[in-house]
């Protein structure tokens, strides 16, 4: 089971040298992927709605950060974790992802989600209510655009006529993994994706959802052995024993990867790198 780490976007600050040092430490320690979260806007609470992350939480732009990490490292995998795909223009995502994959030598994995923040959708002038259907169609369009060929594609949300992405990515197509735990997301992941990133504890509910996923994979004629599972360890405490227990739970459920995702704050670069070391020590691969 491989180990991944979440880029500490809220705490790492704006010094490029510290971002480089953190990424190189993750690579030197042998982690499989660095995952970069996505929020375009911070949003203040309103009308009884309280955001998980507010206007006070800094989020580095996902693709620009991935491009910087590509230059700062040589072998570690790079992933969005997760990109809120329906908020973004599909062609622009195709272009940005292809460029990161090209400049990293084929190290990109595109993690996608539909998000939880309707305020952000409204601020980006995108439709919150059609996000699931739009995401499914976007994945189909992305795969075609990454082929290197001229693409003509007509759907509910897209009208492409003889267009392409040039230069194309190294990987054709770039792997797409779905984040989220709702039943529609699980079905879309099985039908369209290369892997699933369940954001939940490795409990009985996770076991049930994995059974649902495998049922969908069988229905669509997909190879379950080739389909990836990454458990997200969303931790509220700085406690390696809790990290280890959660990771072992996902190992028992058959996950290929786990990612440490601290929900608590880690205010210094030294503490952030120390967290990488302690996670590596606490969880055997």
C-alpha positions as CSV (number, residue, x, y, z in Angstrom):
1,X,0.0,0.0,0.0
2,X,1.5,3.3,-1.1
3,X,1.5,6.5,0.9
4,X,0.5,9.9,-0.3
5,X,0.5,13.4,1.3
6,X,-1.7,16.4,1.0
7,X,0.1,19.7,0.0
8,X,-0.3,21.9,3.2
9,X,-1.9,24.7,1.2
10,X,-3.4,26.5,4.3
11,X,-0.2,26.6,6.3
12,X,2.8,26.5,4.0
13,X,2.7,30.2,3.2
14,X,3.9,32.1,0.1
15,X,7.7,31.5,0.1
16,X,8.6,29.5,-3.0
17,X,11.7,28.1,-1.3
18,X,9.6,26.6,1.5
19,X,7.2,25.1,-1.0
20,X,10.2,23.6,-2.9
21,X,11.8,22.3,0.3
22,X,8.6,20.6,1.5
23,X,8.0,18.9,-1.9
24,X,11.6,17.7,-2.1
25,X,11.3,16.3,1.4
26,X,8.2,14.4,0.4
27,X,10.0,13.0,-2.6
28,X,13.1,12.1,-0.7
29,X,11.0,10.2,1.9
30,X,9.6,8.1,-0.9
31,X,5.9,9.2,-1.0
32,X,4.0,8.1,-4.1
33,X,2.0,11.3,-4.7
34,X,1.7,14.9,-3.6
35,X,-2.0,16.0,-3.8
36,X,-3.0,19.7,-4.2
37,X,-6.4,20.8,-3.1
38,X,-8.7,23.1,-5.1
39,X,-10.6,26.2,-4.2
40,X,-10.8,29.3,-6.4
41,X,-12.6,31.5,-3.9
42,X,-12.7,31.8,-0.2
43,X,-16.2,32.5,1.0
44,X,-17.7,34.1,4.1
45,X,-20.5,32.5,6.1
46,X,-24.0,33.7,5.2
47,X,-27.7,33.0,5.5
48,X,-27.2,30.1,7.9
49,X,-24.5,28.5,5.7
50,X,-21.0,27.9,7.2
51,X,-18.2,26.9,4.9
52,X,-15.7,24.1,5.7
53,X,-13.0,26.5,4.7
54,X,-13.6,30.3,4.9
55,X,-12.2,33.5,3.4
56,X,-9.3,33.1,5.9
57,X,-8.0,29.8,4.5
58,X,-5.4,30.3,1.7
59,X,-5.5,27.8,-1.2
60,X,-2.7,27.9,-3.8
61,X,-4.0,27.6,-7.3
62,X,-4.0,23.9,-8.2
63,X,-2.5,23.8,-11.7
64,X,0.1,26.5,-11.2
65,X,1.2,24.8,-8.0
66,X,1.4,21.4,-9.8
67,X,3.5,23.0,-12.5
68,X,5.9,24.5,-9.8
69,X,6.1,21.1,-8.1
70,X,6.9,19.4,-11.4
71,X,9.9,21.6,-11.7
72,X,10.9,21.2,-8.1
73,X,10.8,17.4,-8.1
74,X,11.9,14.6,-10.5
75,X,9.9,11.4,-9.7
76,X,7.1,11.8,-7.2
77,X,3.6,11.6,-8.6
78,X,1.5,14.8,-8.8
79,X,-2.2,14.9,-8.3
80,X,-5.1,17.3,-7.8
81,X,-6.9,16.3,-4.7
82,X,-9.5,17.1,-5.7
83,X,-10.2,19.5,-8.6
84,X,-13.8,20.8,-8.5
85,X,-14.2,20.0,-12.2
86,X,-17.7,21.3,-13.0
87,X,-16.7,24.8,-11.9
88,X,-14.1,25.0,-14.7
89,X,-14.1,25.1,-18.5
90,X,-13.4,21.6,-19.8
91,X,-11.0,22.8,-22.5
92,X,-9.0,24.9,-20.1
93,X,-8.6,21.9,-17.7
94,X,-7.6,19.7,-20.6
95,X,-4.9,22.2,-21.6
96,X,-3.6,22.8,-18.1
97,X,-3.5,19.1,-17.2
98,X,-1.8,18.2,-20.4
99,X,0.9,20.8,-19.8
100,X,1.5,19.6,-16.2
101,X,1.7,16.0,-17.5
102,X,4.1,17.1,-20.2
103,X,6.4,19.2,-18.0
104,X,6.5,16.5,-15.3
105,X,7.3,13.7,-17.7
106,X,4.0,11.9,-17.3
107,X,3.5,12.1,-13.5
108,X,0.1,13.7,-13.3
109,X,-3.1,12.1,-12.0
110,X,-6.2,14.2,-12.2
111,X,-8.3,13.8,-9.0
112,X,-11.8,15.3,-9.5
113,X,-14.8,16.1,-7.5
114,X,-18.1,18.0,-7.6
115,X,-17.6,19.9,-4.4
116,X,-19.7,21.0,-1.5
117,X,-19.6,24.8,-1.9
118,X,-22.6,26.2,-3.8
119,X,-21.4,29.8,-3.1
120,X,-18.2,29.1,-5.0
121,X,-20.2,27.8,-8.0
122,X,-22.4,30.9,-8.0
123,X,-19.3,33.2,-7.8
124,X,-17.8,31.3,-10.8
125,X,-21.1,31.6,-12.7
126,X,-21.6,27.8,-13.0
127,X,-24.6,25.7,-12.3
128,X,-24.6,23.9,-8.9
129,X,-27.6,21.8,-9.9
130,X,-26.2,20.1,-13.0
131,X,-22.7,19.5,-11.5
132,X,-22.9,15.7,-11.6
133,X,-24.1,15.4,-15.1
134,X,-21.6,18.0,-16.3
135,X,-18.8,16.2,-14.5
136,X,-19.6,12.9,-16.3
137,X,-19.6,14.6,-19.7
138,X,-16.5,16.5,-18.9
139,X,-14.6,13.3,-18.3
140,X,-15.6,11.9,-21.7
141,X,-14.5,15.2,-23.4
142,X,-11.2,15.3,-21.5
143,X,-10.2,11.8,-22.6
144,X,-10.9,12.7,-26.2
145,X,-9.0,15.9,-26.0
146,X,-5.9,14.2,-24.5
147,X,-5.7,11.8,-27.5
148,X,-3.7,14.2,-29.6
149,X,-6.3,13.9,-32.4
150,X,-8.7,16.5,-33.7
151,X,-11.9,16.2,-31.6
152,X,-15.5,16.6,-32.6
153,X,-17.8,16.1,-29.7
154,X,-21.4,17.2,-29.1
155,X,-23.1,16.8,-25.7
156,X,-25.4,18.6,-23.3
157,X,-22.7,20.9,-22.1
158,X,-20.1,20.8,-24.9
159,X,-19.9,21.6,-28.6
160,X,-16.4,20.8,-29.9
161,X,-15.7,20.8,-33.6
162,X,-12.3,19.7,-34.9
163,X,-10.2,21.0,-32.0
164,X,-7.2,19.6,-30.2
165,X,-4.8,20.1,-27.4
166,X,-1.3,20.7,-28.7
167,X,1.2,19.8,-27.3
168,X,-0.6,16.7,-26.0
169,X,0.2,15.1,-22.6
170,X,2.6,12.2,-22.2
171,X,-0.2,10.0,-20.8
172,X,-3.0,9.5,-23.3
173,X,-5.2,9.7,-21.4
174,X,-4.2,11.1,-18.1
175,X,-5.6,8.9,-15.3
176,X,-8.8,10.3,-13.7
177,X,-9.7,9.4,-10.1
178,X,-13.0,10.4,-8.5
179,X,-13.2,11.9,-5.0
180,X,-16.4,11.8,-2.9
181,X,-18.6,9.2,-1.3
182,X,-22.1,9.6,-2.7
183,X,-23.8,6.9,-4.6
184,X,-23.8,8.8,-7.9
185,X,-20.1,9.5,-7.6
186,X,-19.4,5.8,-7.0
187,X,-21.3,4.9,-10.1
188,X,-19.5,7.5,-12.2
189,X,-16.1,6.4,-10.9
190,X,-16.8,2.8,-11.8
191,X,-18.1,3.8,-15.3
192,X,-15.6,6.5,-16.2
193,X,-12.7,6.6,-13.8
194,X,-9.4,4.9,-13.1
195,X,-9.8,5.0,-9.4
196,X,-11.8,6.2,-6.4
197,X,-10.8,8.4,-3.5
198,X,-13.2,7.8,-0.7
199,X,-13.2,10.6,1.9
200,X,-14.5,8.6,4.8
201,X,-13.4,6.3,7.7
202,X,-12.6,2.7,6.9
203,X,-15.8,1.4,8.7
204,X,-18.8,-0.7,7.8
205,X,-20.2,2.1,5.6
206,X,-17.0,2.2,3.6
207,X,-17.1,-1.6,3.2
208,X,-20.7,-1.3,1.9
209,X,-19.7,1.4,-0.5
210,X,-16.8,-0.6,-1.8
211,X,-19.1,-3.5,-2.4
212,X,-21.4,-1.1,-4.4
213,X,-18.3,0.1,-6.4
214,X,-17.3,-3.5,-7.3
215,X,-20.8,-4.3,-8.3
216,X,-20.8,-1.3,-10.7
217,X,-17.3,-2.3,-12.0
218,X,-18.7,-5.7,-12.8
219,X,-21.7,-4.3,-14.5
220,X,-19.6,-2.1,-16.8
221,X,-17.1,-4.9,-17.5
222,X,-14.3,-3.1,-15.8
223,X,-11.3,-4.9,-14.3
224,X,-11.5,-4.4,-10.5
225,X,-7.9,-5.4,-10.1
226,X,-6.8,-2.5,-12.3
227,X,-9.1,0.0,-10.6
228,X,-7.4,2.0,-7.8
229,X,-8.6,2.8,-4.3
230,X,-7.1,5.6,-2.2
231,X,-8.4,6.1,1.4
232,X,-8.1,9.7,2.6
233,X,-7.1,9.9,6.3
234,X,-8.8,13.1,7.4
235,X,-7.3,13.5,10.8
236,X,-8.4,16.0,13.5
237,X,-5.5,15.1,15.8
238,X,-1.7,15.0,15.4
239,X,-1.6,11.4,16.6
240,X,0.5,8.8,14.6
241,X,-1.4,6.0,16.4
242,X,-4.7,7.2,14.9
243,X,-3.0,7.6,11.5
244,X,-1.8,4.0,11.7
245,X,-5.1,2.6,12.8
246,X,-7.0,4.4,9.9
247,X,-4.4,3.3,7.4
248,X,-4.6,-0.3,8.6
249,X,-8.4,-0.2,8.2
250,X,-8.0,0.9,4.6
251,X,-5.4,-1.8,4.0
252,X,-7.9,-4.4,5.2
253,X,-10.5,-3.1,2.8
254,X,-8.1,-3.4,-0.1
255,X,-6.9,0.1,-0.7
256,X,-3.9,0.6,-2.9
257,X,-3.0,4.0,-1.3
258,X,-3.7,6.1,1.7
259,X,-3.2,9.9,2.0
260,X,-2.7,11.8,5.2
261,X,-5.0,14.8,5.2
262,X,-4.6,16.8,8.5
263,X,-7.6,18.9,9.3
264,X,-5.7,20.6,12.1
265,X,-3.2,23.4,11.5
266,X,0.6,22.8,11.1
267,X,2.0,26.4,11.3
268,X,5.7,25.9,10.5
269,X,7.6,24.3,7.6
270,X,9.7,22.3,10.1
271,X,6.6,20.9,11.6
272,X,5.1,20.1,8.2
273,X,8.2,18.2,7.1
274,X,8.4,16.4,10.5
275,X,4.7,15.3,9.9
276,X,5.9,13.7,6.7
277,X,8.6,11.7,8.5
278,X,6.3,10.7,11.3
279,X,3.6,9.5,8.9
280,X,6.1,7.5,7.0
281,X,7.3,5.9,10.3
282,X,3.8,5.2,11.5
283,X,2.4,3.5,8.5
284,X,4.4,0.6,6.8
285,X,3.9,0.3,3.0
